[in-house]
């Protein structure tokens, strides 16, 4: 291993094929060169949040007005990314990787972030799975004997590393853990970049949770360094940025400009965006949100964000990707299944008519539905030609708070879903079907921050009761009781519901809103 780099976790022979001295030397160089800047970026986040807490509202940056006004475009789109009409996402579990590649989607986003519980085993096995997928050797046999292998034609592979705020606690340089972003990106790029290029594709990424163009600049510098280090031509890497924070929505042009030689566009990360909206304006009572179910994409602040993202991307000659359909097919209930699928149809129809160039689904069963909608309304590989010159979004549009009720059922649902999701995450599964929706960390974050916001600002439920710590604790106890009864004592005892409930309660009732649920829970993972 490189000097001063240590691995604080078991390394089997199979894991050693990924954690080679050469690969870890690359990780060490990434951390030494960019780790300090990453930590500076996180400190800038703290300072920006303090200013907002004190009353300074976000706006488009005056110092980058020239970038927004200038006429420029990003680098030309690689041929295999021209048509991205349906993208499927999921964690890097082996069978799921094969099923997603074979799903009929144009793109598979393999996720080390919100749909992956970042255990050591999940992360390194995920790298093995992606290496084998790139090599075309991936296979899987289920306990029942069913065999899985990639089809002759598979989806184009993109990879989402963890966000800048996360670390990989099992690997450090001295006493400092390495960045989770650099670790995930670095291992995948080091082992697969040249093989991908040889296959006529490339190392393509999704970049999550950024809050500013300076954070995009950091990623671009990482890309330049990585390509030089490995001898891969500059511009080989392409990255789509998820606009999933309210602050990044004010810097979309600037983010594309920073990544212009490596850009594959922007994506509407809708669930994290709602979470960010609540979190950023946590200290301001006028930003209290209604029930999660009422915060739909038709709301003005979300429609404005979508329209601005499409206009911005198309002006710069690149894709504007739509958001996630969280519904999953419902077995043994045809009426409920049809209602869920109709929601998917309406969501994808809204996106394609708005001008999106593609969309996300979480389940292979939704690929034909989403593709059918886009095939009908988008006859070309994309619709970058649709410039949306009718759009004139202001800061006030992006900051318009939706109205609606806060109900006991909304409170129960947030607590119930949040605890169920977190328990599964603590057990090593980061992508969880709950009540016929595919939940990941982003939706759990909405649940958590909404309850904190309601408590912090003394919100009243529709029945007149105020949200208090006692009301929250009573609701937790009630929901845990229902889960326990439904599961049975023996199965309940083998799970981590008390731990999940304890973490969730502490984060919902603390005086200060924690930044990320996954940061608080990571200490409990192996």
N, C-alpha and C positions, 0 to 999 in steps of 0.2 A: 504494500500500500504506500501511497505518497507520504512523505515526511509530515508528521503532525496530524494526519487525517486518521480518524478512528471510526470503527463501526461497532456500535454497541448493540448488536443483535446477532442471532445465529446466521451463519452463512453456509448453507448446504453446498454440495457439489454443483447442483443445478443453479442455485443462486450465484455461485462463483462464476458461472458463465456470463452473467450480467455484470457482477461487481468485480470485474477484472482490474488489475493494477493500472492498465492503460485508461480504462473508462473512469476509474476513480481519480486518476491524475487530472483528467479533463474536468471532472466535477470540482476538484480542488482549485483548479485555475479559474473556473467560473466564479466560485465563491470568493476567492482572493481578489479578483478583479471587480466584481459587481456586488458582493455582499455588503460592503460599507454603503454603497449608493442605495441599495435596497432599504437599509435601515434608516438612511436619511429621508427616503421617500415616505416611510412610515411615520417618521417624526413630523414631516410636513402635513400629513393627514391629521395628526393630533392638533397641530396649530390651526389648520383650516377649520376643524370641528369646533375648537374653542372660539374662533371668531363668529361662527354661525350661532353657537350657543349664546353668544353675547349680542346677537341681533343682526349680524351682517348677512344678508341674503345673497345667494349665488346669482351670478349674471354672466353674460358672455364677456370674455376677457378683453379689455381695451388694448392691452399690450400685444395681442395677436390678431388685431383687426385686419392687418395687412394680409395675413395668411388666409383669413376667411374671404377677403375681397378678391384675392388674386385668382387668375385662371391657371389652373394646373390639374393634372390627373396623376393617378398612381400608375405603377408599372403595368404593362399589359397582362391580362389574365392568362394563366397557364391553360392549355387546351382541356385538360381533364377536370378543371374547375369551372369551365364555362357554364355548364348546366348543373345547378345544385338544387333543383326544384323540390326535392324531398331529402331531408337529412334525418337519420335516426341516431339517437344518442343512448349511451348506456355505459355502465362501468366496465372495467377491463377483465372481468371474469371470463374464463376460457370459452365455455359454451355460449355465453352471451356475445362474445366477439364473433364467433362463427355465425350465429344466427343473424346478427346485425349485418355482417358482410354479405350474407345471402338473402337479405330481406327484400331486395328489389329497390331499396333506396339508392339515390345517387351518391350519397356520402354517409359514412359512419363516423361519428365523433366518439372516439374512445376516451373515456373520462377518468382522470385521476383526481377530479375535484368533487363537485357537489353530489354526484351519484356514487361515489366510491368512499367507503369507510377506510381511512388511510392506515390500516394495520401494516406492519412490516411485511407480512406474508402477502397481503393483497397488492401492495405496491410492487414488490419484486416479481411476484408471479405474474402480475399484469405486464411488466416489461418483457418477461419471457413470452407471454402470449402474443404480444405485439410483434416481437422479433420473429416468432414463428409464422404469424399472419403475413408479414412482409415477405418472408422467405417462401410462402406458399406451402409450408409443411404442417400447419396447425391442424390438429384433430382432437377429438374428444369422444370418449365412450362413457355413457351414463351408467349408473349402478344397475339399471335394468338391461343393459347391453345395447342400447341404441347408440349408433355411431353418427358422429357429426364431422363434416369436412367442408372446406370452402368449395363453392360452385366455380365453374369455369370463368364466369364474370361476376365480380364482386364490387361492392361500393368502394369509392375512393376513401382512403383512410385519413382522418384528421385526428389529432391528439390534443386534449386539454390538460395541461399541467395545473398544479395547484396555484392559487393566487399569491401575490407578493407577501401577504400577511402571514402565510403559513411556513413552518419549518419542517424539516425532516429530523426528528429528535434522535433517530438511531445513527446518524452520521454527523460527525463534527470535526472542526479544525480547532484544536485546542479545546477551550471550554465553550466555543460558539457552535451551535447546531447550524447545519447548512440550510440554505433556502429550499423549501419544498418545490418552489417554481423551478429553480435551477437544477435541482436533483431530477425531477420528472422530465423536464425538457432535455437535460444533458444526457441522461442515459438513453432515451429514445433516439435522439439525434445522433449520438456517437455510434450506436450499434446499427442504425438503419438508414442514415442519410444517403450513403453511396449506393446501397442496394435499391432504394426507392428511385433514385435518379436513373439507375441502369434499367429499371422497369418502365421508364417513361413517365414517371410521376415525380413526387418530391416530398420532402419533409414539410408537412402542412400542419398548422396548429390553430387552436382556438385559445385566446388569451382572456382570462376572467378577471373581474373585480377591480379593474383599473379605475382610478379617480381623476387622473389628469393626463395631459399630453406629455408631461415630464416622465411619468411612469411608462408611457409608450416609447419615449426616447430611450429609456433604460433597456427595454426589450429589444429595440432596434440595435443598440450597441452590443447586446448579448449575441444577436444574430450575426452581426458583422464579425465579431470575435470568433464565434463558433465555426463559421464558414472558412475563415482564414486558418484556424487551428487544424481543421480536418482536410483542407485542400478542396473544399466544395466551392464552386463558383458563387460569387456574390449574387444575391437575388434568387437563389434556389429556394430558400425558405419562404413560405407564404403564411400569413397569419390573419385570421379573422378576429376582430376584437368584439367581445360582448359588451355592449353598452348596457350595463346592469347596475350603474350607480347614477344617482341624480346629478352628481357633480360632473361626471364624464359626459352627460348629455349636453352640457354647455361647451364642450371642447371636442366635438366630433370631427370638425374640419382639421383641427390641430393634431388630433390623434392619427388621422389618416395621413397627414403631412409628415409626421415623424416617421411613420412606417411605410412611406410611399414606395420604396424599392422592394418592400416585402409584404405589401398589403394584399389581403384577399377580402377586404370589406369589413362591414360592421353587422352585428346581429342584435336584435331586440331581446335581451335577456329579461323578460317581463317580470318573472317572480322575484328575482334578486333586485330588480329595479324598484318594485313596490316595497320590499324590505329596506332598501337604501333610503327611500323617501321617508319612511317612518323613522329610521334610525338617525338620519342627518338632522331632521327637524324635531327631535325628541323633546327638546326643552320648550317648544312653542305650542301653546294650547290650540291655536287656530289650525294646526296641522293634524289634529286627532282624526283618525280614519274610522269609517264604519266597518261593519262585518266584512271579513275577507271575501266572502262570496259575492258581495256587492261591488267590489273593486274590479270591474271588468274592463276589457280593452276599449269599450265604447266611451268610457269616462274621458273627460276633456284632457286631463293632464297626460293620460296614456296615449290617446289619439294624437295629441300634439307631438309627443316624443316619437311615435311611429312615423308621422308625416315628415318630421325634421330629419330623421335618420335616412329615410328613403331619398328625400331631396338631396341631402348631403352626399350620400354615396353615389348617386347617379350623376350628380354634377362632377364628381371626381372619377367617373368611369369604372365603378366597381360595384360589387354585389351589396344589396341591402337585404339581409336575411331576416325572416320572420321568427316568431317565437314558438314555444312548446305547446303542443296539445297534450295535456296531462291525462286525458281519458284513456282507459284501456277497455278492450272488449269484455262484456259481462256475460258469462256463461249461465245457461239455465234460466235466463229471464229475458225473453225476446223483446218485450216492450221496453224494459230499462236499457237493454243494449242498443236498441234503435234510437232511443232518446240521447244516449251518450254519443253515438256515432253522428247524429244530426248536429250536436254541438261542435264536433270536429269539422263537419262540412261547413257550417256557418263561419267558424273561426278561420278556416283556410280560404273560404270565399272572400271574407273581409280582407285578408292579407293580400291575395293576388290582385284584387281590385284596387287596393291602395297603392300597389306598385312593387311589392316585395318580389324578389327574384327566387325565393325558395322558402321553405318552412321546416319546422322540427316536429318530429313525433317521437314518442317514448316506447312504442310497441310495434312490432312487425305487422300486426293486424291492421294498423292504421295507415300503413304505407300506400296501399292501393287507393284508399279514400282520398288522402292528400294529393297523391299523384294525379288522380282523376280530375280533381278540381283545377290543379295547375295546368294539366294538359289541355283542358277545355278552354281556359282563359289566357294561357300564355303559350302561344304557338311557336315561339322562338326559344333558344336556350335560356334566355333571361330577358328582362325588360329594362335594362339599364338606359335604354333610349327614352323611357318615361321620366321626364325631368321634374315633374311636380312643381312647375313654376307658379302654381296657384298657392303654394304654401308660404305663409308668413308667420312663423312661430316666434313669440316673444318670451321673455323670462316669466311674465305673468301667466302665460299659457302652460308652461312647464311646472309652475308652482301652484296651479289651481287645485284646491283640495276637494275631493268628492264628498257629497253629502250622503247621509243614509243612517239607518238605525244601528245601535249596538244592542244586541240581544243576549239573553241567557244562553240560547242555543249557539250563538256565535262564540261566546266565551267557552262553552263546553267543547265545541268543535276544535277550537284553537288548542286547548289544553290536551284534549284527547289525542289529536293527530300529532301534536308536538311530542308528547311522551311516547306514543307508539313508534314514531320515527326514530327518536333518539335511542330508545331501547334497542331497536334493530341495528342502528349505527354502532352502538357499543358492542353488539354481538358480531360485528364485522360485515354487515350488509348496509350499503348506503343508498340503495334504490328499492323503495318499498311500496307495494300496492296497498293502499288504505282507502276503504270506501269507494272502490272503483276508480281511484285516481292514483297515478304514479307519483309518489312524493319523494322529494330529495331534500337536501339541506336547505335550499332556498325557501321552500314552502314552510318548513319547520321554523325558519328564521322569521317569516311573516307572523306565524302563530305566536312565537315568543315575544317579539317586539310589540305586536298589537296589544297583548295583555299588559305588558309593562307600561305602554303609553296610556292605556285606559286607567290603570291604577295610579300612575304618576300625576295625571291631570284630573283625577276624581270623576271620571266619566260615569254617566248614569245609564243603566240598562233600560230597555224599553218598559220594563215593569216598575221603574222608579227606584230600584236599588242602586246604590253606589258601588262601584268596583273597589273592593278593599282587600287587604291581605287575607282576612278571614274568608271572604267569599271565594278567593282563589284557592285557598287551602281546602275548603269544603268541596270545591269542584274537583280538585285533584283527588281527594279521598274517594269521592263518589265514582269518578271515572276509573280509578284503580280497582275499586270493588267490582265494577262491571267486567273489567278485563279479567280479573282473578276468577270470577264466577264462570265466565265463558271458557276460560282455558282449563280450569281445574287446578287443584292445589299442586299436584306433582309437576305439571308442565310449567306452571307459574314460578315455582321454586327454582327451576333450572334457568330462568331468564333474568334479566337485569332491570325489571320495571321499578323497583324501589330506588335504585341508583339513578335511573333516568328521571324519575319524578323529582328526586332531590335536587339534581342539577337544574332541571327545568324550573322548579319552584324558586330556587335561589336566584336564577337569572331573571325571572319575571317580577320578583318582589324586592330586588336589591335597590338601593337608593340611586345607584349609577347604572346606566344601561351598558352592559358588556358589548363589545364590538361584534364578536362572532361566537355563536354557540359551539362551533367546532373547535375553536381555540380552547374554550373552557373544558370541553369533553376529551380532548386529545390526550391528556395526561392519563386517562383511564383505558387507553388502547394499548395493546401489546405491540 
